[in-house]
Amino acid sequence: MPDVKDRPVMTIAAMIEAHQARCLPHLLTLRMIAHAEAAPVLTSRTVIEIAQATQAILAEAETAADDARAAAVSAGGSGAAILVQVRLNRLTAAAADAIAAAGVADCAQLRCHLHRFVTLTTAIWTVQQALYGAGGQGHSAA
């Protein structure tokens, strides 16, 4: 069995990119729903897909933030955790708004909230990469 020191080290930037990559199929689903030419057909299945996609993205964003915070703390702490938490709170609120609009079949609001959620998702990855990625504090973790 290889020694722990022989295992490859994954940088925080690579960890964030991995979390982001797992979000792509979910973002695609939300974009397809938001960009439907006609009003999206809000079947119960569509509402479930919206809830599952937003929750999966939130989980990945939160896990990436936790990984980055842990690396920052082990390297001496970071005030960036507050900024990331504010972004996560905004993303969580946008997900709740999208799910609520889907639940009441408000297609106009749903589109608006899905666009906001996708935009905030992109923003949180940008912030995390800037703060903790190769251009930021770029700490490594095993």
TITIPA-178944 format. One line per 3 residues: for each residue x, y, z of C-alpha. Coordinates in steps of 0.2 Angstrom, whole numbers. Layout:
X/Y/Z | ...
REM end
This chain:
0/0/0 | 8/17/-5 | 13/29/9
2/44/12 | 16/55/7 | 17/46/-10
-1/51/-14 | -4/66/-26 | -8/82/-18
-24/91/-25 | -23/109/-24 | -38/119/-18
-40/126/-36 | -41/108/-43 | -54/104/-29
-64/119/-33 | -64/114/-52 | -69/96/-48
-84/103/-38 | -88/115/-52 | -87/101/-65
-100/90/-56 | -112/105/-57 | -112/107/-75
-125/94/-79 | -137/102/-66 | -133/119/-73
-137/113/-91 | -154/106/-85 | -158/123/-77
-153/133/-92 | -163/122/-103 | -178/125/-93
-175/144/-91 | -172/146/-110 | -187/136/-116
-195/145/-131 | -212/143/-124 | -216/143/-106
-208/128/-98 | -220/114/-95 | -220/113/-76
-225/95/-73 | -221/88/-56 | -206/80/-63
-200/97/-69 | -202/104/-52 | -193/89/-44
-179/92/-57 | -177/110/-53 | -176/106/-34
-164/92/-37 | -152/102/-48 | -152/117/-37
-149/107/-22 | -135/97/-30 | -126/113/-35
-128/121/-18 | -121/105/-10 | -106/106/-22
-103/125/-19 | -104/122/0 | -92/108/0
-80/118/-11 | -81/132/1 | -78/120/16
-63/113/8 | -56/130/4 | -60/137/21
-51/122/29 | -36/124/19 | -36/143/23
-37/140/41 | -23/127/41 | -12/139/32
-16/153/45 | -34/159/43 | -43/169/30
-56/183/31 | -62/178/14 | -73/165/22
-86/178/26 | -87/184/8 | -89/166/2
-103/163/15 | -113/179/9 | -112/172/-9
-118/155/-3 | -132/163/6 | -137/172/-9
-136/156/-20 | -147/147/-7 | -160/161/-7
-160/161/-26 | -163/142/-26 | -177/144/-14
-185/157/-25 | -184/146/-41 | -191/131/-32
-206/142/-25 | -209/149/-42 | -209/131/-50
-221/125/-36 | -234/138/-40 | -231/136/-59
-226/155/-61 | -216/153/-77 | -211/171/-78
-204/171/-61 | -196/154/-63 | -186/160/-78
-181/176/-68 | -175/166/-53 | -167/152/-64
-157/165/-73 | -152/173/-56 | -147/156/-49
-136/152/-64 | -128/169/-63 | -125/167/-45
-118/150/-47 | -105/156/-60 | -101/171/-48
-98/159/-33 | -85/149/-43 | -77/164/-49
-75/171/-31 | -69/154/-25 | -56/153/-38
-50/171/-36 | -49/169/-17 | -42/151/-15
-37/145/-33 | -21/147/-42 | -23/166/-43
-28/167/-24 | -21/159/-9 | -19/142/-19
-16/131/-3 | -14/113/-6 | -23/99/3
-21/80/3
REM end
